Amino acid sequence: MEANIGQADKIIRIVAGLVLLSLAFVGPKTAWGFIGLVPLATAFINFCPAYKLLGMNTLGK
């Protein structure tokens, strides 16, 4: 797996993941909040399978 997520993309994914994950514990407390694990996981491994399929790369040169 070659990294394809840049620094700004990584920060956005972490923030979005934490916000979504908080929905599972605070607020409506629905299981849908666990979808936040996906952007968190992709941010920490620096690889997004969807980006690979679409030929995208936010990492730069």
All heavy atoms as TSV, in Angstrom:
chain	resi	resn	atom	element	x	y	z
A	1	MET	N	N	0.845	-1.181	0.000
A	1	MET	CA	C	0.000	0.000	0.000
A	1	MET	C	C	0.888	1.241	0.000
A	1	MET	O	O	1.650	1.452	0.932
A	1	MET	CB	C	-0.874	0.031	1.240
A	1	MET	CG	C	-1.983	-0.968	1.242
A	1	MET	SD	S	-3.133	-0.768	2.614
A	1	MET	CE	C	-2.060	-0.899	4.018
A	2	GLU	N	N	0.752	2.020	-1.028
A	2	GLU	CA	C	1.487	3.266	-1.132
A	2	GLU	C	C	0.621	4.393	-0.587
A	2	GLU	O	O	-0.560	4.488	-0.907
A	2	GLU	CB	C	1.818	3.522	-2.595
A	2	GLU	CG	C	2.683	4.727	-2.814
A	2	GLU	CD	C	3.020	4.902	-4.272
A	2	GLU	OE1	O	3.165	3.890	-4.972
A	2	GLU	OE2	O	3.110	6.057	-4.694
A	3	ALA	N	N	1.207	5.238	0.244
A	3	ALA	CA	C	0.462	6.342	0.848
A	3	ALA	C	C	-0.114	7.239	-0.237
A	3	ALA	O	O	0.543	7.525	-1.231
A	3	ALA	CB	C	1.362	7.141	1.774
A	4	ASN	N	N	-1.369	7.661	-0.054
A	4	ASN	CA	C	-1.998	8.557	-1.024
A	4	ASN	C	C	-2.844	9.639	-0.352
A	4	ASN	O	O	-3.714	10.224	-0.962
A	4	ASN	CB	C	-2.841	7.763	-2.033
A	4	ASN	CG	C	-3.976	6.988	-1.404
A	4	ASN	OD1	O	-4.190	7.030	-0.208
A	4	ASN	ND2	N	-4.703	6.264	-2.220
A	5	ILE	N	N	-2.579	9.899	0.922
A	5	ILE	CA	C	-3.333	10.906	1.670
A	5	ILE	C	C	-2.363	11.975	2.168
A	5	ILE	O	O	-1.400	11.671	2.877
A	5	ILE	CB	C	-4.076	10.273	2.869
A	5	ILE	CG1	C	-5.145	9.333	2.363
A	5	ILE	CG2	C	-4.685	11.342	3.747
A	5	ILE	CD1	C	-5.892	8.623	3.450
A	6	GLY	N	N	-2.630	13.222	1.814
A	6	GLY	CA	C	-1.793	14.342	2.232
A	6	GLY	C	C	-2.119	14.797	3.650
A	6	GLY	O	O	-3.059	14.321	4.295
A	7	GLN	N	N	-1.329	15.757	4.129
A	7	GLN	CA	C	-1.458	16.235	5.507
A	7	GLN	C	C	-2.812	16.901	5.766
A	7	GLN	O	O	-3.454	16.616	6.778
A	7	GLN	CB	C	-0.320	17.220	5.818
A	7	GLN	CG	C	-0.233	17.593	7.272
A	7	GLN	CD	C	0.137	16.420	8.168
A	7	GLN	OE1	O	0.761	15.467	7.742
A	7	GLN	NE2	N	-0.265	16.498	9.407
A	8	ALA	N	N	-3.249	17.787	4.869
A	8	ALA	CA	C	-4.540	18.461	5.075
A	8	ALA	C	C	-5.681	17.457	5.032
A	8	ALA	O	O	-6.614	17.524	5.850
A	8	ALA	CB	C	-4.752	19.541	4.012
A	9	ASP	N	N	-5.612	16.519	4.106
A	9	ASP	CA	C	-6.628	15.470	3.985
A	9	ASP	C	C	-6.667	14.619	5.256
A	9	ASP	O	O	-7.725	14.243	5.744
A	9	ASP	CB	C	-6.325	14.606	2.764
A	9	ASP	CG	C	-7.482	13.729	2.337
A	9	ASP	OD1	O	-8.574	13.850	2.928
A	9	ASP	OD2	O	-7.299	12.926	1.407
A	10	LYS	N	N	-5.503	14.341	5.800
A	10	LYS	CA	C	-5.401	13.532	7.018
A	10	LYS	C	C	-6.076	14.235	8.199
A	10	LYS	O	O	-6.835	13.615	8.950
A	10	LYS	CB	C	-3.932	13.267	7.326
A	10	LYS	CG	C	-3.695	12.343	8.458
A	10	LYS	CD	C	-2.204	12.058	8.602
A	10	LYS	CE	C	-1.970	10.990	9.627
A	10	LYS	NZ	N	-0.568	10.594	9.691
A	11	ILE	N	N	-5.829	15.529	8.342
A	11	ILE	CA	C	-6.428	16.292	9.444
A	11	ILE	C	C	-7.944	16.332	9.301
A	11	ILE	O	O	-8.678	16.146	10.282
A	11	ILE	CB	C	-5.828	17.711	9.496
A	11	ILE	CG1	C	-4.364	17.631	9.912
A	11	ILE	CG2	C	-6.617	18.606	10.441
A	11	ILE	CD1	C	-3.602	18.924	9.761
A	12	ILE	N	N	-8.424	16.557	8.081
A	12	ILE	CA	C	-9.869	16.588	7.843
A	12	ILE	C	C	-10.496	15.239	8.179
A	12	ILE	O	O	-11.568	15.170	8.794
A	12	ILE	CB	C	-10.170	16.990	6.381
A	12	ILE	CG1	C	-9.779	18.449	6.166
A	12	ILE	CG2	C	-11.627	16.758	6.030
A	12	ILE	CD1	C	-9.767	18.876	4.719
A	13	ARG	N	N	-9.841	14.153	7.796
A	13	ARG	CA	C	-10.360	12.815	8.086
A	13	ARG	C	C	-10.402	12.528	9.591
A	13	ARG	O	O	-11.344	11.915	10.084
A	13	ARG	CB	C	-9.516	11.752	7.385
A	13	ARG	CG	C	-9.744	11.696	5.904
A	13	ARG	CD	C	-8.740	10.762	5.245
A	13	ARG	NE	N	-8.864	10.790	3.815
A	13	ARG	CZ	C	-9.598	9.926	3.117
A	13	ARG	NH1	N	-10.224	8.965	3.734
A	13	ARG	NH2	N	-9.688	10.027	1.819
A	14	ILE	N	N	-9.386	12.966	10.312
A	14	ILE	CA	C	-9.358	12.745	11.763
A	14	ILE	C	C	-10.488	13.514	12.440
A	14	ILE	O	O	-11.212	12.965	13.272
A	14	ILE	CB	C	-7.984	13.123	12.350
A	14	ILE	CG1	C	-6.931	12.115	11.883
A	14	ILE	CG2	C	-8.035	13.182	13.865
A	14	ILE	CD1	C	-5.505	12.490	12.233
A	15	VAL	N	N	-10.657	14.777	12.072
A	15	VAL	CA	C	-11.719	15.596	12.673
A	15	VAL	C	C	-13.090	15.023	12.331
A	15	VAL	O	O	-13.947	14.851	13.215
A	15	VAL	CB	C	-11.599	17.072	12.224
A	15	VAL	CG1	C	-12.816	17.869	12.642
A	15	VAL	CG2	C	-10.332	17.683	12.786
A	16	ALA	N	N	-13.312	14.701	11.060
A	16	ALA	CA	C	-14.606	14.145	10.640
A	16	ALA	C	C	-14.871	12.804	11.321
A	16	ALA	O	O	-15.994	12.530	11.762
A	16	ALA	CB	C	-14.648	13.983	9.131
A	17	GLY	N	N	-13.847	11.983	11.432
A	17	GLY	CA	C	-14.003	10.689	12.090
A	17	GLY	C	C	-14.367	10.824	13.557
A	17	GLY	O	O	-15.238	10.110	14.063
A	18	LEU	N	N	-13.717	11.757	14.241
A	18	LEU	CA	C	-14.024	11.960	15.659
A	18	LEU	C	C	-15.427	12.527	15.858
A	18	LEU	O	O	-16.128	12.140	16.795
A	18	LEU	CB	C	-12.982	12.878	16.293
A	18	LEU	CG	C	-11.591	12.275	16.452
A	18	LEU	CD1	C	-10.612	13.334	16.957
A	18	LEU	CD2	C	-11.625	11.073	17.375
A	19	VAL	N	N	-15.832	13.416	14.969
A	19	VAL	CA	C	-17.191	13.974	15.056
A	19	VAL	C	C	-18.223	12.871	14.850
A	19	VAL	O	O	-19.193	12.745	15.600
A	19	VAL	CB	C	-17.384	15.121	14.046
A	19	VAL	CG1	C	-18.851	15.491	13.908
A	19	VAL	CG2	C	-16.564	16.328	14.448
A	20	LEU	N	N	-18.017	12.065	13.811
A	20	LEU	CA	C	-18.966	10.974	13.549
A	20	LEU	C	C	-18.965	9.949	14.679
A	20	LEU	O	O	-20.023	9.458	15.087
A	20	LEU	CB	C	-18.623	10.290	12.230
A	20	LEU	CG	C	-18.941	11.088	10.977
A	20	LEU	CD1	C	-18.324	10.413	9.763
A	20	LEU	CD2	C	-20.437	11.219	10.812
A	21	LEU	N	N	-17.788	9.624	15.178
A	21	LEU	CA	C	-17.696	8.651	16.268
A	21	LEU	C	C	-18.364	9.163	17.538
A	21	LEU	O	O	-18.936	8.384	18.303
A	21	LEU	CB	C	-16.231	8.308	16.527
A	21	LEU	CG	C	-15.937	7.092	17.375
A	21	LEU	CD1	C	-16.565	5.849	16.759
A	21	LEU	CD2	C	-14.452	6.897	17.528
A	22	SER	N	N	-18.318	10.470	17.752
A	22	SER	CA	C	-18.967	11.033	18.942
A	22	SER	C	C	-20.479	10.836	18.911
A	22	SER	O	O	-21.133	10.815	19.951
A	22	SER	CB	C	-18.625	12.515	19.093
A	22	SER	OG	O	-19.283	13.271	18.113
A	23	LEU	N	N	-21.054	10.685	17.705
A	23	LEU	CA	C	-22.494	10.448	17.597
A	23	LEU	C	C	-22.903	9.111	18.226
A	23	LEU	O	O	-24.051	8.932	18.603
A	23	LEU	CB	C	-22.934	10.477	16.137
A	23	LEU	CG	C	-22.806	11.811	15.418
A	23	LEU	CD1	C	-23.189	11.646	13.959
A	23	LEU	CD2	C	-23.652	12.863	16.091
A	24	ALA	N	N	-21.964	8.187	18.334
A	24	ALA	CA	C	-22.275	6.899	18.924
A	24	ALA	C	C	-22.330	6.984	20.459
A	24	ALA	O	O	-22.945	6.134	21.100
A	24	ALA	CB	C	-21.246	5.857	18.509
A	25	PHE	N	N	-21.681	8.002	21.020
A	25	PHE	CA	C	-21.604	8.099	22.474
A	25	PHE	C	C	-22.309	9.318	23.049
A	25	PHE	O	O	-22.761	9.300	24.181
A	25	PHE	CB	C	-20.129	8.118	22.908
A	25	PHE	CG	C	-19.375	6.905	22.461
A	25	PHE	CD1	C	-18.492	6.959	21.401
A	25	PHE	CD2	C	-19.582	5.679	23.083
A	25	PHE	CE1	C	-17.813	5.840	20.974
A	25	PHE	CE2	C	-18.906	4.555	22.667
A	25	PHE	CZ	C	-18.022	4.630	21.613
A	26	VAL	N	N	-22.381	10.396	22.265
A	26	VAL	CA	C	-23.007	11.641	22.701
A	26	VAL	C	C	-24.037	12.023	21.642
A	26	VAL	O	O	-23.851	11.757	20.471
A	26	VAL	CB	C	-21.962	12.769	22.825
A	26	VAL	CG1	C	-22.598	14.049	23.314
A	26	VAL	CG2	C	-20.823	12.357	23.734
A	27	GLY	N	N	-25.071	12.639	22.024
A	27	GLY	CA	C	-26.080	13.051	21.041
A	27	GLY	C	C	-27.094	11.953	20.820
A	27	GLY	O	O	-27.618	11.384	21.776
A	28	PRO	N	N	-27.358	11.602	19.551
A	28	PRO	CA	C	-28.407	10.622	19.273
A	28	PRO	C	C	-28.049	9.189	19.681
A	28	PRO	O	O	-28.922	8.346	19.795
A	28	PRO	CB	C	-28.602	10.713	17.761
A	28	PRO	CG	C	-27.410	11.388	17.232
A	28	PRO	CD	C	-26.825	12.203	18.337
A	29	LYS	N	N	-26.780	8.911	19.933
A	29	LYS	CA	C	-26.311	7.590	20.377
A	29	LYS	C	C	-26.794	6.476	19.442
A	29	LYS	O	O	-27.351	5.481	19.876
A	29	LYS	CB	C	-26.739	7.308	21.809
A	29	LYS	CG	C	-26.146	8.266	22.797
A	29	LYS	CD	C	-26.547	7.946	24.210
A	29	LYS	CE	C	-25.955	8.998	25.129
A	29	LYS	NZ	N	-26.357	8.843	26.489
A	30	THR	N	N	-26.560	6.676	18.158
A	30	THR	CA	C	-26.924	5.657	17.186
A	30	THR	C	C	-25.674	4.911	16.735
A	30	THR	O	O	-24.560	5.414	16.835
A	30	THR	CB	C	-27.591	6.280	15.940
A	30	THR	OG1	O	-26.643	7.109	15.281
A	30	THR	CG2	C	-28.818	7.080	16.319
A	31	ALA	N	N	-25.874	3.721	16.239
A	31	ALA	CA	C	-24.761	2.904	15.762
A	31	ALA	C	C	-24.140	3.490	14.494
A	31	ALA	O	O	-23.018	3.145	14.133
A	31	ALA	CB	C	-25.233	1.486	15.508
A	32	TRP	N	N	-24.854	4.373	13.806
A	32	TRP	CA	C	-24.318	5.006	12.605
A	32	TRP	C	C	-23.073	5.815	12.902
A	32	TRP	O	O	-22.264	6.077	12.013
A	32	TRP	CB	C	-25.371	5.894	11.947
A	32	TRP	CG	C	-26.386	5.110	11.203
A	32	TRP	CD1	C	-27.646	4.802	11.628
A	32	TRP	CD2	C	-26.238	4.486	9.933
A	32	TRP	NE1	N	-28.290	4.040	10.690
A	32	TRP	CE2	C	-27.437	3.833	9.632
A	32	TRP	CE3	C	-25.202	4.420	9.015
A	32	TRP	CZ2	C	-27.631	3.127	8.461
A	32	TRP	CZ3	C	-25.395	3.718	7.846
A	32	TRP	CH2	C	-26.603	3.078	7.579
A	33	GLY	N	N	-22.885	6.206	14.126
A	33	GLY	CA	C	-21.698	6.975	14.499
A	33	GLY	C	C	-20.412	6.194	14.325
A	33	GLY	O	O	-19.342	6.765	14.141
A	34	PHE	N	N	-20.501	4.865	14.351
A	34	PHE	CA	C	-19.303	4.046	14.204
A	34	PHE	C	C	-18.738	4.084	12.787
A	34	PHE	O	O	-17.641	3.592	12.551
A	34	PHE	CB	C	-19.581	2.608	14.641
A	34	PHE	CG	C	-19.741	2.486	16.122
A	34	PHE	CD1	C	-20.982	2.234	16.675
A	34	PHE	CD2	C	-18.667	2.662	16.977
A	34	PHE	CE1	C	-21.148	2.137	18.041
A	34	PHE	CE2	C	-18.812	2.568	18.341
A	34	PHE	CZ	C	-20.055	2.303	18.883
A	35	ILE	N	N	-19.462	4.683	11.855
A	35	ILE	CA	C	-18.938	4.878	10.503
A	35	ILE	C	C	-17.723	5.814	10.549
A	35	ILE	O	O	-16.905	5.823	9.628
A	35	ILE	CB	C	-20.033	5.406	9.547
A	35	ILE	CG1	C	-19.636	5.202	8.091
A	35	ILE	CG2	C	-20.326	6.858	9.797
A	35	ILE	CD1	C	-19.776	3.823	7.605
A	36	GLY	N	N	-17.583	6.540	11.628
A	36	GLY	CA	C	-16.431	7.421	11.817
A	36	GLY	C	C	-15.118	6.670	11.934
A	36	GLY	O	O	-14.042	7.260	11.799
A	37	LEU	N	N	-15.178	5.371	12.170
A	37	LEU	CA	C	-13.955	4.573	12.239
A	37	LEU	C	C	-13.272	4.475	10.876
A	37	LEU	O	O	-12.052	4.323	10.798
A	37	LEU	CB	C	-14.265	3.172	12.774
A	37	LEU	CG	C	-14.700	3.109	14.230
A	37	LEU	CD1	C	-15.127	1.700	14.592
A	37	LEU	CD2	C	-13.591	3.582	15.136
A	38	VAL	N	N	-14.041	4.588	9.810
A	38	VAL	CA	C	-13.481	4.476	8.455
A	38	VAL	C	C	-12.530	5.641	8.155
A	38	VAL	O	O	-11.377	5.405	7.783
A	38	VAL	CB	C	-14.592	4.343	7.403
A	38	VAL	CG1	C	-14.014	4.386	6.003
A	38	VAL	CG2	C	-15.392	3.084	7.630
A	39	PRO	N	N	-12.962	6.904	8.300
A	39	PRO	CA	C	-12.007	7.978	8.029
A	39	PRO	C	C	-10.839	8.002	9.011
A	39	PRO	O	O	-9.719	8.361	8.645
A	39	PRO	CB	C	-12.833	9.258	8.123
A	39	PRO	CG	C	-14.126	8.894	8.716
A	39	PRO	CD	C	-14.300	7.432	8.561
A	40	LEU	N	N	-11.072	7.587	10.248
A	40	LEU	CA	C	-9.970	7.520	11.211
A	40	LEU	C	C	-8.940	6.485	10.785
A	40	LEU	O	O	-7.730	6.740	10.823
A	40	LEU	CB	C	-10.492	7.188	12.612
A	40	LEU	CG	C	-11.123	8.321	13.392
A	40	LEU	CD1	C	-11.693	7.817	14.710
A	40	LEU	CD2	C	-10.114	9.419	13.653
A	41	ALA	N	N	-9.405	5.325	10.376
A	41	ALA	CA	C	-8.487	4.258	9.960
A	41	ALA	C	C	-7.695	4.676	8.725
A	41	ALA	O	O	-6.475	4.478	8.674
A	41	ALA	CB	C	-9.263	2.976	9.682
A	42	THR	N	N	-8.359	5.270	7.749
A	42	THR	CA	C	-7.650	5.680	6.537
A	42	THR	C	C	-6.649	6.795	6.834
A	42	THR	O	O	-5.589	6.857	6.213
A	42	THR	CB	C	-8.619	6.120	5.430
A	42	THR	OG1	O	-9.418	7.198	5.895
A	42	THR	CG2	C	-9.484	4.971	4.969
A	43	ALA	N	N	-6.961	7.649	7.794
A	43	ALA	CA	C	-6.028	8.720	8.159
A	43	ALA	C	C	-4.782	8.151	8.828
A	43	ALA	O	O	-3.671	8.602	8.559
A	43	ALA	CB	C	-6.707	9.713	9.092
A	44	PHE	N	N	-4.946	7.157	9.668
A	44	PHE	CA	C	-3.801	6.626	10.397
A	44	PHE	C	C	-2.932	5.681	9.577
A	44	PHE	O	O	-1.748	5.544	9.855
A	44	PHE	CB	C	-4.254	5.961	11.700
A	44	PHE	CG	C	-4.715	6.954	12.725
A	44	PHE	CD1	C	-5.995	6.914	13.230
A	44	PHE	CD2	C	-3.881	7.960	13.172
A	44	PHE	CE1	C	-6.433	7.838	14.158
A	44	PHE	CE2	C	-4.300	8.901	14.100
A	44	PHE	CZ	C	-5.584	8.835	14.598
A	45	ILE	N	N	-3.484	5.062	8.548
A	45	ILE	CA	C	-2.654	4.211	7.693
A	45	ILE	C	C	-2.182	4.941	6.438
A	45	ILE	O	O	-1.430	4.389	5.642
A	45	ILE	CB	C	-3.370	2.893	7.311
A	45	ILE	CG1	C	-4.617	3.162	6.477
A	45	ILE	CG2	C	-3.675	2.061	8.527
A	45	ILE	CD1	C	-5.255	1.907	5.913
A	46	ASN	N	N	-2.617	6.203	6.274
A	46	ASN	CA	C	-2.230	7.046	5.139
A	46	ASN	C	C	-2.566	6.438	3.782
A	46	ASN	O	O	-1.864	6.661	2.800
A	46	ASN	CB	C	-0.728	7.367	5.185
A	46	ASN	CG	C	-0.377	8.290	6.303
A	46	ASN	OD1	O	-1.152	9.162	6.660
A	46	ASN	ND2	N	0.785	8.091	6.880
A	47	PHE	N	N	-3.615	5.676	3.721
A	47	PHE	CA	C	-4.019	5.045	2.466
A	47	PHE	C	C	-5.535	5.000	2.390
A	47	PHE	O	O	-6.199	4.590	3.342
A	47	PHE	CB	C	-3.471	3.625	2.372
A	47	PHE	CG	C	-3.876	2.906	1.114
A	47	PHE	CD1	C	-3.276	3.204	-0.080
A	47	PHE	CD2	C	-4.870	1.948	1.142
A	47	PHE	CE1	C	-3.658	2.552	-1.249
A	47	PHE	CE2	C	-5.257	1.292	-0.002
A	47	PHE	CZ	C	-4.644	1.595	-1.207
A	48	CYS	N	N	-6.070	5.432	1.244
A	48	CYS	CA	C	-7.509	5.385	1.017
A	48	CYS	C	C	-7.774	4.508	-0.205
A	48	CYS	O	O	-7.360	4.857	-1.322
A	48	CYS	CB	C	-8.054	6.789	0.783
A	48	CYS	SG	S	-9.824	6.814	0.453
A	49	PRO	N	N	-8.443	3.375	-0.034
A	49	PRO	CA	C	-8.728	2.493	-1.165
A	49	PRO	C	C	-9.572	3.174	-2.246
A	49	PRO	O	O	-9.371	2.918	-3.435
A	49	PRO	CB	C	-9.489	1.327	-0.543
A	49	PRO	CG	C	-9.204	1.381	0.906
A	49	PRO	CD	C	-8.900	2.804	1.222
A	50	ALA	N	N	-10.480	4.052	-1.863
A	50	ALA	CA	C	-11.306	4.754	-2.849
A	50	ALA	C	C	-10.440	5.667	-3.712
A	50	ALA	O	O	-10.657	5.778	-4.915
A	50	ALA	CB	C	-12.404	5.550	-2.155
A	51	TYR	N	N	-9.463	6.325	-3.108
A	51	TYR	CA	C	-8.544	7.163	-3.872
A	51	TYR	C	C	-7.762	6.317	-4.874
A	51	TYR	O	O	-7.508	6.742	-5.988
A	51	TYR	CB	C	-7.566	7.881	-2.950
A	51	TYR	CG	C	-8.093	9.148	-2.312
A	51	TYR	CD1	C	-9.433	9.505	-2.381
A	51	TYR	CD2	C	-7.243	10.001	-1.636
A	51	TYR	CE1	C	-9.896	10.657	-1.791
A	51	TYR	CE2	C	-7.689	11.164	-1.053
A	51	TYR	CZ	C	-9.019	11.487	-1.123
A	51	TYR	OH	O	-9.479	12.644	-0.549
A	52	LYS	N	N	-7.362	5.141	-4.465
A	52	LYS	CA	C	-6.619	4.245	-5.354
A	52	LYS	C	C	-7.473	3.859	-6.564
A	52	LYS	O	O	-7.005	3.874	-7.689
A	52	LYS	CB	C	-6.193	2.995	-4.573
A	52	LYS	CG	C	-5.402	2.003	-5.362
A	52	LYS	CD	C	-4.003	2.503	-5.602
A	52	LYS	CE	C	-3.163	1.401	-6.194
A	52	LYS	NZ	N	-1.830	1.824	-6.475
A	53	LEU	N	N	-8.741	3.517	-6.321
A	53	LEU	CA	C	-9.637	3.155	-7.411
A	53	LEU	C	C	-9.885	4.306	-8.375
A	53	LEU	O	O	-10.022	4.099	-9.586
A	53	LEU	CB	C	-10.973	2.647	-6.857
A	53	LEU	CG	C	-10.967	1.291	-6.185
A	53	LEU	CD1	C	-12.321	1.022	-5.537
A	53	LEU	CD2	C	-10.618	0.206	-7.180
A	54	LEU	N	N	-9.959	5.515	-7.828
A	54	LEU	CA	C	-10.241	6.686	-8.645
A	54	LEU	C	C	-8.970	7.335	-9.209
A	54	LEU	O	O	-9.054	8.302	-9.963
A	54	LEU	CB	C	-11.021	7.731	-7.828
A	54	LEU	CG	C	-12.399	7.288	-7.344
A	54	LEU	CD1	C	-12.979	8.298	-6.385
A	54	LEU	CD2	C	-13.321	7.057	-8.525
A	55	GLY	N	N	-7.813	6.830	-8.818
A	55	GLY	CA	C	-6.559	7.384	-9.312
A	55	GLY	C	C	-6.201	8.719	-8.694
A	55	GLY	O	O	-5.463	9.502	-9.278
A	56	MET	N	N	-6.708	8.982	-7.497
A	56	MET	CA	C	-6.446	10.257	-6.824
A	56	MET	C	C	-5.269	10.112	-5.881
A	56	MET	O	O	-4.949	9.034	-5.414
A	56	MET	CB	C	-7.688	10.706	-6.049
A	56	MET	CG	C	-8.876	11.028	-6.900
A	56	MET	SD	S	-10.333	11.436	-5.942
A	56	MET	CE	C	-9.814	12.841	-5.033
A	57	ASN	N	N	-4.629	11.251	-5.598
A	57	ASN	CA	C	-3.521	11.283	-4.658
A	57	ASN	C	C	-3.402	12.706	-4.123
A	57	ASN	O	O	-3.121	13.629	-4.881
A	57	ASN	CB	C	-2.224	10.861	-5.359
A	57	ASN	CG	C	-1.060	10.752	-4.408
A	57	ASN	OD1	O	-1.143	11.165	-3.268
A	57	ASN	ND2	N	0.014	10.189	-4.886
A	58	THR	N	N	-3.607	12.886	-2.824
A	58	THR	CA	C	-3.502	14.220	-2.230
A	58	THR	C	C	-2.169	14.404	-1.527
A	58	THR	O	O	-1.948	15.417	-0.891
A	58	THR	CB	C	-4.653	14.477	-1.235
A	58	THR	OG1	O	-4.604	13.518	-0.190
A	58	THR	CG2	C	-5.996	14.420	-1.933
A	59	LEU	N	N	-1.294	13.441	-1.635
A	59	LEU	CA	C	-0.011	13.485	-0.965
A	59	LEU	C	C	0.935	14.487	-1.612
A	59	LEU	O	O	1.738	15.108	-0.946
A	59	LEU	CB	C	0.627	12.085	-0.967
A	59	LEU	CG	C	1.877	11.900	-0.135
A	59	LEU	CD1	C	1.624	12.262	1.313
A	59	LEU	CD2	C	2.356	10.485	-0.236
A	60	GLY	N	N	0.841	14.650	-2.892
A	60	GLY	CA	C	1.742	15.550	-3.593
A	60	GLY	C	C	2.951	14.788	-4.104
A	60	GLY	O	O	2.953	13.575	-4.199
A	61	LYS	N	N	3.987	15.506	-4.377
A	61	LYS	CA	C	5.196	14.871	-4.956
A	61	LYS	C	C	6.121	14.380	-3.890
A	61	LYS	O	O	6.411	14.893	-2.920
A	61	LYS	CB	C	5.909	15.863	-5.848
A	61	LYS	CG	C	5.011	16.388	-6.934
A	61	LYS	CD	C	5.434	15.859	-8.244
A	61	LYS	CE	C	4.430	16.336	-9.270
A	61	LYS	NZ	N	4.361	15.616	-10.416
